[in-house]
Amino acid sequence: MTLVTKLVISLVKSMADSSHREQVIGLLVKLNERQITIFKHLKRIDGRLDQLNGKVAEHESNLIQIKTWGAMGLIALPIIVNLIMRIL
């Protein structure tokens, strides 16, 4: 091979390597942007889950109160009816 041919081949390889490097850098930038977007979405989802968990805890305490009042009513109502029937 002549010296010119060797120079042309090395120049083509160099251009191919730099082109490949640019493509890899471009893909890494896109990946980084996607990761940032994904982490932002995860942060919003976590915030929403925290809100929902708070609501669930509130609903559970409300259900406990309702069950407690219901149990008290089931015990107290027959006693009250029995006392009223005895008076009449």
Biopython code that builds the backbone (N, CA, C, O; Angstrom):
import numpy as np
from Bio.PDB.StructureBuilder import StructureBuilder

atoms = [
    (1, "MET", "N", (0.837, -1.172, 0.000)),
    (1, "MET", "CA", (0.000, 0.000, 0.000)),
    (1, "MET", "C", (0.889, 1.244, 0.000)),
    (1, "MET", "O", (1.994, 1.280, 0.541)),
    (2, "THR", "N", (0.343, 2.216, -0.621)),
    (2, "THR", "CA", (1.098, 3.465, -0.674)),
    (2, "THR", "C", (0.823, 4.278, 0.575)),
    (2, "THR", "O", (-0.083, 3.968, 1.349)),
    (3, "LEU", "N", (1.588, 5.285, 0.753)),
    (3, "LEU", "CA", (1.457, 6.152, 1.910)),
    (3, "LEU", "C", (0.142, 6.915, 1.874)),
    (3, "LEU", "O", (-0.485, 7.118, 2.913)),
    (4, "VAL", "N", (-0.277, 7.337, 0.698)),
    (4, "VAL", "CA", (-1.550, 8.065, 0.556)),
    (4, "VAL", "C", (-2.710, 7.155, 0.924)),
    (4, "VAL", "O", (-3.634, 7.595, 1.607)),
    (5, "THR", "N", (-2.691, 5.914, 0.496)),
    (5, "THR", "CA", (-3.758, 4.962, 0.802)),
    (5, "THR", "C", (-3.838, 4.730, 2.306)),
    (5, "THR", "O", (-4.928, 4.674, 2.875)),
    (6, "LYS", "N", (-2.684, 4.595, 2.945)),
    (6, "LYS", "CA", (-2.669, 4.406, 4.397)),
    (6, "LYS", "C", (-3.242, 5.620, 5.101)),
    (6, "LYS", "O", (-3.980, 5.474, 6.075)),
    (7, "LEU", "N", (-2.918, 6.816, 4.630)),
    (7, "LEU", "CA", (-3.446, 8.034, 5.232)),
    (7, "LEU", "C", (-4.966, 8.123, 5.062)),
    (7, "LEU", "O", (-5.679, 8.504, 5.990)),
    (8, "VAL", "N", (-5.447, 7.772, 3.883)),
    (8, "VAL", "CA", (-6.886, 7.804, 3.626)),
    (8, "VAL", "C", (-7.607, 6.806, 4.523)),
    (8, "VAL", "O", (-8.649, 7.122, 5.096)),
    (9, "ILE", "N", (-7.060, 5.611, 4.645)),
    (9, "ILE", "CA", (-7.681, 4.574, 5.489)),
    (9, "ILE", "C", (-7.702, 5.023, 6.946)),
    (9, "ILE", "O", (-8.716, 4.869, 7.626)),
    (10, "SER", "N", (-6.597, 5.575, 7.429)),
    (10, "SER", "CA", (-6.559, 6.035, 8.820)),
    (10, "SER", "C", (-7.513, 7.209, 9.035)),
    (10, "SER", "O", (-8.126, 7.315, 10.097)),
    (11, "LEU", "N", (-7.646, 8.093, 8.041)),
    (11, "LEU", "CA", (-8.572, 9.216, 8.136)),
    (11, "LEU", "C", (-10.016, 8.729, 8.193)),
    (11, "LEU", "O", (-10.815, 9.251, 8.971)),
    (12, "VAL", "N", (-10.363, 7.722, 7.369)),
    (12, "VAL", "CA", (-11.715, 7.156, 7.366)),
    (12, "VAL", "C", (-12.016, 6.492, 8.713)),
    (12, "VAL", "O", (-13.113, 6.643, 9.250)),
    (13, "LYS", "N", (-11.035, 5.753, 9.260)),
    (13, "LYS", "CA", (-11.225, 5.107, 10.568)),
    (13, "LYS", "C", (-11.416, 6.153, 11.653)),
    (13, "LYS", "O", (-12.254, 5.996, 12.540)),
    (14, "SER", "N", (-10.631, 7.224, 11.576)),
    (14, "SER", "CA", (-10.729, 8.295, 12.564)),
    (14, "SER", "C", (-12.105, 8.950, 12.503)),
    (14, "SER", "O", (-12.705, 9.240, 13.538)),
    (15, "MET", "N", (-12.602, 9.182, 11.292)),
    (15, "MET", "CA", (-13.922, 9.790, 11.133)),
    (15, "MET", "C", (-15.006, 8.844, 11.639)),
    (15, "MET", "O", (-15.979, 9.277, 12.255)),
    (16, "ALA", "N", (-14.831, 7.557, 11.375)),
    (16, "ALA", "CA", (-15.810, 6.579, 11.835)),
    (16, "ALA", "C", (-15.819, 6.525, 13.356)),
    (16, "ALA", "O", (-16.884, 6.433, 13.966)),
    (17, "ASP", "N", (-14.634, 6.581, 13.979)),
    (17, "ASP", "CA", (-14.559, 6.553, 15.438)),
    (17, "ASP", "C", (-15.197, 7.794, 16.047)),
    (17, "ASP", "O", (-15.925, 7.698, 17.035)),
    (18, "SER", "N", (-14.926, 8.967, 15.457)),
    (18, "SER", "CA", (-15.515, 10.190, 16.003)),
    (18, "SER", "C", (-17.032, 10.195, 15.780)),
    (18, "SER", "O", (-17.781, 10.663, 16.638)),
    (19, "SER", "N", (-17.481, 9.685, 14.649)),
    (19, "SER", "CA", (-18.908, 9.593, 14.396)),
    (19, "SER", "C", (-19.560, 8.645, 15.396)),
    (19, "SER", "O", (-20.645, 8.918, 15.910)),
    (20, "HIS", "N", (-18.896, 7.543, 15.661)),
    (20, "HIS", "CA", (-19.414, 6.572, 16.627)),
    (20, "HIS", "C", (-19.449, 7.198, 18.020)),
    (20, "HIS", "O", (-20.412, 7.015, 18.764)),
    (21, "ARG", "N", (-18.383, 7.946, 18.371)),
    (21, "ARG", "CA", (-18.346, 8.620, 19.661)),
    (21, "ARG", "C", (-19.500, 9.616, 19.794)),
    (21, "ARG", "O", (-20.147, 9.693, 20.839)),
    (22, "GLU", "N", (-19.746, 10.365, 18.739)),
    (22, "GLU", "CA", (-20.832, 11.337, 18.766)),
    (22, "GLU", "C", (-22.187, 10.653, 18.921)),
    (22, "GLU", "O", (-23.064, 11.149, 19.629)),
    (23, "GLN", "N", (-22.352, 9.519, 18.258)),
    (23, "GLN", "CA", (-23.607, 8.775, 18.386)),
    (23, "GLN", "C", (-23.778, 8.258, 19.813)),
    (23, "GLN", "O", (-24.867, 8.331, 20.382)),
    (24, "VAL", "N", (-22.698, 7.740, 20.383)),
    (24, "VAL", "CA", (-22.772, 7.210, 21.749)),
    (24, "VAL", "C", (-23.067, 8.337, 22.727)),
    (24, "VAL", "O", (-23.883, 8.170, 23.633)),
    (25, "ILE", "N", (-22.416, 9.479, 22.556)),
    (25, "ILE", "CA", (-22.675, 10.620, 23.435)),
    (25, "ILE", "C", (-24.121, 11.077, 23.289)),
    (25, "ILE", "O", (-24.777, 11.386, 24.284)),
    (26, "GLY", "N", (-24.621, 11.123, 22.058)),
    (26, "GLY", "CA", (-26.015, 11.492, 21.837)),
    (26, "GLY", "C", (-26.976, 10.543, 22.527)),
    (26, "GLY", "O", (-27.959, 10.975, 23.131)),
    (27, "LEU", "N", (-26.693, 9.248, 22.438)),
    (27, "LEU", "CA", (-27.559, 8.268, 23.100)),
    (27, "LEU", "C", (-27.485, 8.395, 24.618)),
    (27, "LEU", "O", (-28.497, 8.248, 25.304)),
    (28, "LEU", "N", (-26.298, 8.667, 25.144)),
    (28, "LEU", "CA", (-26.159, 8.837, 26.588)),
    (28, "LEU", "C", (-26.909, 10.073, 27.077)),
    (28, "LEU", "O", (-27.497, 10.051, 28.158)),
    (29, "VAL", "N", (-26.895, 11.138, 26.300)),
    (29, "VAL", "CA", (-27.641, 12.339, 26.661)),
    (29, "VAL", "C", (-29.135, 12.042, 26.679)),
    (29, "VAL", "O", (-29.838, 12.459, 27.599)),
    (30, "LYS", "N", (-29.624, 11.329, 25.673)),
    (30, "LYS", "CA", (-31.047, 10.962, 25.634)),
    (30, "LYS", "C", (-31.413, 10.092, 26.833)),
    (30, "LYS", "O", (-32.467, 10.267, 27.444)),
    (31, "LEU", "N", (-30.523, 9.150, 27.159)),
    (31, "LEU", "CA", (-30.766, 8.268, 28.304)),
    (31, "LEU", "C", (-30.826, 9.076, 29.590)),
    (31, "LEU", "O", (-31.687, 8.839, 30.437)),
    (32, "ASN", "N", (-29.918, 10.024, 29.735)),
    (32, "ASN", "CA", (-29.908, 10.862, 30.926)),
    (32, "ASN", "C", (-31.194, 11.672, 31.026)),
    (32, "ASN", "O", (-31.759, 11.789, 32.114)),
    (33, "GLU", "N", (-31.665, 12.230, 29.925)),
    (33, "GLU", "CA", (-32.907, 13.003, 29.925)),
    (33, "GLU", "C", (-34.092, 12.120, 30.286)),
    (33, "GLU", "O", (-34.989, 12.541, 31.017)),
    (34, "ARG", "N", (-34.094, 10.909, 29.778)),
    (34, "ARG", "CA", (-35.190, 9.981, 30.096)),
    (34, "ARG", "C", (-35.162, 9.616, 31.570)),
    (34, "ARG", "O", (-36.211, 9.523, 32.206)),
    (35, "GLN", "N", (-33.960, 9.406, 32.123)),
    (35, "GLN", "CA", (-33.865, 9.087, 33.547)),
    (35, "GLN", "C", (-34.399, 10.232, 34.394)),
    (35, "GLN", "O", (-35.113, 10.007, 35.371)),
    (36, "ILE", "N", (-34.057, 11.450, 34.024)),
    (36, "ILE", "CA", (-34.562, 12.607, 34.771)),
    (36, "ILE", "C", (-36.082, 12.642, 34.713)),
    (36, "ILE", "O", (-36.740, 12.890, 35.724)),
    (37, "THR", "N", (-36.641, 12.393, 33.529)),
    (37, "THR", "CA", (-38.097, 12.389, 33.382)),
    (37, "THR", "C", (-38.723, 11.280, 34.222)),
    (37, "THR", "O", (-39.739, 11.493, 34.882)),
    (38, "ILE", "N", (-38.122, 10.113, 34.195)),
    (38, "ILE", "CA", (-38.648, 8.985, 34.972)),
    (38, "ILE", "C", (-38.611, 9.306, 36.461)),
    (38, "ILE", "O", (-39.571, 9.026, 37.178)),
    (39, "PHE", "N", (-37.507, 9.895, 36.933)),
    (39, "PHE", "CA", (-37.413, 10.224, 38.349)),
    (39, "PHE", "C", (-38.422, 11.296, 38.744)),
    (39, "PHE", "O", (-38.942, 11.263, 39.860)),
    (40, "LYS", "N", (-38.709, 12.240, 37.860)),
    (40, "LYS", "CA", (-39.735, 13.244, 38.148)),
    (40, "LYS", "C", (-41.104, 12.583, 38.263)),
    (40, "LYS", "O", (-41.888, 12.912, 39.153)),
    (41, "HIS", "N", (-41.386, 11.643, 37.353)),
    (41, "HIS", "CA", (-42.667, 10.932, 37.417)),
    (41, "HIS", "C", (-42.762, 10.119, 38.697)),
    (41, "HIS", "O", (-43.815, 10.090, 39.334)),
    (42, "LEU", "N", (-41.674, 9.458, 39.083)),
    (42, "LEU", "CA", (-41.685, 8.668, 40.317)),
    (42, "LEU", "C", (-41.907, 9.561, 41.535)),
    (42, "LEU", "O", (-42.593, 9.166, 42.478)),
    (43, "LYS", "N", (-41.337, 10.750, 41.519)),
    (43, "LYS", "CA", (-41.526, 11.668, 42.638)),
    (43, "LYS", "C", (-42.993, 12.081, 42.747)),
    (43, "LYS", "O", (-43.547, 12.137, 43.845)),
    (44, "ARG", "N", (-43.620, 12.372, 41.596)),
    (44, "ARG", "CA", (-45.049, 12.726, 41.615)),
    (44, "ARG", "C", (-45.896, 11.547, 42.087)),
    (44, "ARG", "O", (-46.846, 11.724, 42.850)),
    (45, "ILE", "N", (-45.550, 10.348, 41.632)),
    (45, "ILE", "CA", (-46.310, 9.161, 42.043)),
    (45, "ILE", "C", (-46.167, 8.936, 43.540)),
    (45, "ILE", "O", (-47.145, 8.611, 44.213)),
    (46, "ASP", "N", (-44.949, 9.107, 44.077)),
    (46, "ASP", "CA", (-44.752, 8.947, 45.517)),
    (46, "ASP", "C", (-45.569, 9.962, 46.306)),
    (46, "ASP", "O", (-46.156, 9.630, 47.335)),
    (47, "GLY", "N", (-45.603, 11.192, 45.824)),
    (47, "GLY", "CA", (-46.409, 12.214, 46.500)),
    (47, "GLY", "C", (-47.884, 11.852, 46.501)),
    (47, "GLY", "O", (-48.572, 12.001, 47.511)),
    (48, "ARG", "N", (-48.356, 11.378, 45.369)),
    (48, "ARG", "CA", (-49.762, 10.980, 45.266)),
    (48, "ARG", "C", (-50.065, 9.781, 46.172)),
    (48, "ARG", "O", (-51.122, 9.726, 46.800)),
    (49, "LEU", "N", (-49.142, 8.829, 46.237)),
    (49, "LEU", "CA", (-49.343, 7.675, 47.117)),
    (49, "LEU", "C", (-49.371, 8.096, 48.579)),
    (49, "LEU", "O", (-50.136, 7.541, 49.368)),
    (50, "ASP", "N", (-48.546, 9.068, 48.948)),
    (50, "ASP", "CA", (-48.580, 9.568, 50.322)),
    (50, "ASP", "C", (-49.946, 10.175, 50.638)),
    (50, "ASP", "O", (-50.494, 9.955, 51.719)),
    (51, "GLN", "N", (-50.495, 10.943, 49.688)),
    (51, "GLN", "CA", (-51.829, 11.512, 49.895)),
    (51, "GLN", "C", (-52.871, 10.407, 50.056)),
    (51, "GLN", "O", (-53.715, 10.462, 50.950)),
    (52, "LEU", "N", (-52.801, 9.411, 49.187)),
    (52, "LEU", "CA", (-53.788, 8.327, 49.250)),
    (52, "LEU", "C", (-53.646, 7.519, 50.532)),
    (52, "LEU", "O", (-54.647, 7.095, 51.110)),
    (53, "ASN", "N", (-52.406, 7.300, 50.985)),
    (53, "ASN", "CA", (-52.209, 6.567, 52.234)),
    (53, "ASN", "C", (-52.796, 7.333, 53.409)),
    (53, "ASN", "O", (-53.348, 6.735, 54.333)),
    (54, "GLY", "N", (-52.676, 8.660, 53.375)),
    (54, "GLY", "CA", (-53.292, 9.469, 54.425)),
    (54, "GLY", "C", (-54.800, 9.343, 54.414)),
    (54, "GLY", "O", (-55.427, 9.237, 55.468)),
    (55, "LYS", "N", (-55.384, 9.355, 53.228)),
    (55, "LYS", "CA", (-56.837, 9.204, 53.119)),
    (55, "LYS", "C", (-57.278, 7.824, 53.589)),
    (55, "LYS", "O", (-58.306, 7.691, 54.253)),
    (56, "VAL", "N", (-56.510, 6.806, 53.249)),
    (56, "VAL", "CA", (-56.858, 5.440, 53.672)),
    (56, "VAL", "C", (-56.831, 5.345, 55.192)),
    (56, "VAL", "O", (-57.719, 4.738, 55.791)),
    (57, "ALA", "N", (-55.822, 5.938, 55.818)),
    (57, "ALA", "CA", (-55.740, 5.914, 57.283)),
    (57, "ALA", "C", (-56.938, 6.630, 57.900)),
    (57, "ALA", "O", (-57.496, 6.174, 58.899)),
    (58, "GLU", "N", (-57.330, 7.754, 57.299)),
    (58, "GLU", "CA", (-58.496, 8.500, 57.798)),
    (58, "GLU", "C", (-59.769, 7.665, 57.658)),
    (58, "GLU", "O", (-60.590, 7.631, 58.574)),
    (59, "HIS", "N", (-59.935, 6.999, 56.527)),
    (59, "HIS", "CA", (-61.122, 6.163, 56.317)),
    (59, "HIS", "C", (-61.144, 4.983, 57.281)),
    (59, "HIS", "O", (-62.207, 4.592, 57.762)),
    (60, "GLU", "N", (-59.982, 4.418, 57.561)),
    (60, "GLU", "CA", (-59.948, 3.305, 58.516)),
    (60, "GLU", "C", (-60.367, 3.770, 59.904)),
    (60, "GLU", "O", (-61.099, 3.067, 60.600)),
    (61, "SER", "N", (-59.905, 4.952, 60.311)),
    (61, "SER", "CA", (-60.314, 5.445, 61.636)),
    (61, "SER", "C", (-61.813, 5.746, 61.653)),
    (61, "SER", "O", (-62.475, 5.519, 62.666)),
    (62, "ASN", "N", (-62.353, 6.253, 60.543)),
    (62, "ASN", "CA", (-63.806, 6.485, 60.474)),
    (62, "ASN", "C", (-64.571, 5.172, 60.571)),
    (62, "ASN", "O", (-65.597, 5.104, 61.247)),
    (63, "LEU", "N", (-64.085, 4.133, 59.905)),
    (63, "LEU", "CA", (-64.755, 2.824, 59.992)),
    (63, "LEU", "C", (-64.707, 2.275, 61.411)),
    (63, "LEU", "O", (-65.676, 1.672, 61.872)),
    (64, "ILE", "N", (-63.612, 2.471, 62.098)),
    (64, "ILE", "CA", (-63.508, 2.001, 63.485)),
    (64, "ILE", "C", (-64.529, 2.729, 64.353)),
    (64, "ILE", "O", (-65.172, 2.115, 65.205)),
    (65, "GLN", "N", (-64.682, 4.047, 64.136)),
    (65, "GLN", "CA", (-65.670, 4.806, 64.906)),
    (65, "GLN", "C", (-67.085, 4.312, 64.614)),
    (65, "GLN", "O", (-67.891, 4.156, 65.532)),
    (66, "ILE", "N", (-67.384, 4.069, 63.356)),
    (66, "ILE", "CA", (-68.722, 3.582, 62.987)),
    (66, "ILE", "C", (-68.983, 2.218, 63.611)),
    (66, "ILE", "O", (-70.070, 1.981, 64.138)),
    (67, "LYS", "N", (-68.019, 1.333, 63.562)),
    (67, "LYS", "CA", (-68.192, 0.001, 64.159)),
    (67, "LYS", "C", (-68.366, 0.100, 65.667)),
    (67, "LYS", "O", (-69.149, -0.645, 66.256)),
    (68, "THR", "N", (-67.639, 1.016, 66.291)),
    (68, "THR", "CA", (-67.765, 1.181, 67.745)),
    (68, "THR", "C", (-69.158, 1.672, 68.116)),
    (68, "THR", "O", (-69.796, 1.124, 69.015)),
    (69, "TRP", "N", (-69.633, 2.716, 67.416)),
    (69, "TRP", "CA", (-70.982, 3.219, 67.685)),
    (69, "TRP", "C", (-72.041, 2.157, 67.380)),
    (69, "TRP", "O", (-73.040, 2.052, 68.091)),
    (70, "GLY", "N", (-71.824, 1.383, 66.338)),
    (70, "GLY", "CA", (-72.769, 0.309, 66.010)),
    (70, "GLY", "C", (-72.819, -0.756, 67.083)),
    (70, "GLY", "O", (-73.892, -1.236, 67.448)),
    (71, "ALA", "N", (-71.642, -1.128, 67.592)),
    (71, "ALA", "CA", (-71.605, -2.137, 68.658)),
    (71, "ALA", "C", (-72.274, -1.604, 69.921)),
    (71, "ALA", "O", (-73.005, -2.327, 70.599)),
    (72, "MET", "N", (-72.018, -0.335, 70.231)),
    (72, "MET", "CA", (-72.680, 0.249, 71.401)),
    (72, "MET", "C", (-74.190, 0.284, 71.214)),
    (72, "MET", "O", (-74.947, 0.028, 72.150)),
    (73, "GLY", "N", (-74.622, 0.603, 69.992)),
    (73, "GLY", "CA", (-76.064, 0.616, 69.713)),
    (73, "GLY", "C", (-76.676, -0.766, 69.834)),
    (73, "GLY", "O", (-77.781, -0.916, 70.356)),
    (74, "LEU", "N", (-75.961, -1.780, 69.354)),
    (74, "LEU", "CA", (-76.484, -3.148, 69.443)),
    (74, "LEU", "C", (-76.621, -3.603, 70.890)),
    (74, "LEU", "O", (-77.513, -4.387, 71.215)),
    (75, "ILE", "N", (-75.757, -3.124, 71.741)),
    (75, "ILE", "CA", (-75.839, -3.508, 73.163)),
    (75, "ILE", "C", (-76.867, -2.651, 73.896)),
    (75, "ILE", "O", (-77.663, -3.166, 74.680)),
    (76, "ALA", "N", (-76.850, -1.352, 73.641)),
    (76, "ALA", "CA", (-77.690, -0.436, 74.412)),
    (76, "ALA", "C", (-79.159, -0.454, 73.973)),
    (76, "ALA", "O", (-80.050, -0.348, 74.816)),
    (77, "LEU", "N", (-79.421, -0.584, 72.693)),
    (77, "LEU", "CA", (-80.799, -0.506, 72.193)),
    (77, "LEU", "C", (-81.704, -1.596, 72.776)),
    (77, "LEU", "O", (-82.807, -1.269, 73.215)),
    (78, "PRO", "N", (-81.308, -2.856, 72.805)),
    (78, "PRO", "CA", (-82.193, -3.856, 73.422)),
    (78, "PRO", "C", (-82.435, -3.602, 74.913)),
    (78, "PRO", "O", (-83.519, -3.869, 75.432)),
    (79, "ILE", "N", (-81.404, -3.081, 75.593)),
    (79, "ILE", "CA", (-81.591, -2.786, 77.027)),
    (79, "ILE", "C", (-82.605, -1.659, 77.195)),
    (79, "ILE", "O", (-83.478, -1.729, 78.061)),
    (80, "ILE", "N", (-82.493, -0.638, 76.381)),
    (80, "ILE", "CA", (-83.428, 0.487, 76.463)),
    (80, "ILE", "C", (-84.848, 0.035, 76.126)),
    (80, "ILE", "O", (-85.798, 0.409, 76.813)),
    (81, "VAL", "N", (-84.993, -0.764, 75.073)),
    (81, "VAL", "CA", (-86.328, -1.265, 74.702)),
    (81, "VAL", "C", (-86.891, -2.118, 75.822)),
    (81, "VAL", "O", (-88.081, -2.022, 76.120)),
    (82, "ASN", "N", (-86.078, -2.944, 76.450)),
    (82, "ASN", "CA", (-86.527, -3.800, 77.551)),
    (82, "ASN", "C", (-86.982, -2.952, 78.726)),
    (82, "ASN", "O", (-88.015, -3.244, 79.329)),
    (83, "LEU", "N", (-86.233, -1.907, 79.065)),
    (83, "LEU", "CA", (-86.627, -1.037, 80.172)),
    (83, "LEU", "C", (-87.934, -0.325, 79.869)),
    (83, "LEU", "O", (-88.791, -0.198, 80.743)),
    (84, "ILE", "N", (-88.091, 0.140, 78.631)),
    (84, "ILE", "CA", (-89.335, 0.823, 78.252)),
    (84, "ILE", "C", (-90.508, -0.148, 78.317)),
    (84, "ILE", "O", (-91.596, 0.227, 78.755)),
    (85, "MET", "N", (-90.302, -1.376, 77.891)),
    (85, "MET", "CA", (-91.399, -2.369, 77.914)),
    (85, "MET", "C", (-91.770, -2.695, 79.363)),
    (85, "MET", "O", (-92.942, -2.939, 79.650)),
    (86, "ARG", "N", (-90.820, -2.705, 80.259)),
    (86, "ARG", "CA", (-91.138, -2.989, 81.663)),
    (86, "ARG", "C", (-91.941, -1.852, 82.282)),
    (86, "ARG", "O", (-92.837, -2.082, 83.094)),
    (87, "ILE", "N", (-91.612, -0.628, 81.894)),
    (87, "ILE", "CA", (-92.323, 0.523, 82.443)),
    (87, "ILE", "C", (-93.768, 0.527, 81.942)),
    (87, "ILE", "O", (-94.689, 0.837, 82.698)),
    (88, "LEU", "N", (-93.962, 0.186, 80.679)),
    (88, "LEU", "CA", (-95.322, 0.194, 80.140)),
    (88, "LEU", "C", (-96.033, -1.024, 80.580)),
    (88, "LEU", "O", (-97.199, -1.217, 80.235)),
]
sb = StructureBuilder()
sb.init_structure("model")
sb.init_model(0)
sb.init_chain("A")
sb.init_seg("    ")
for serial, (resi, resn, name, xyz) in enumerate(atoms, 1):
    if name == "N":
        sb.init_residue(resn, " ", resi, " ")
    sb.init_atom(name, np.array(xyz, "f"), 0.0, 1.0, " ", f" {name:<3s}", serial, name[0])
structure = sb.get_structure()
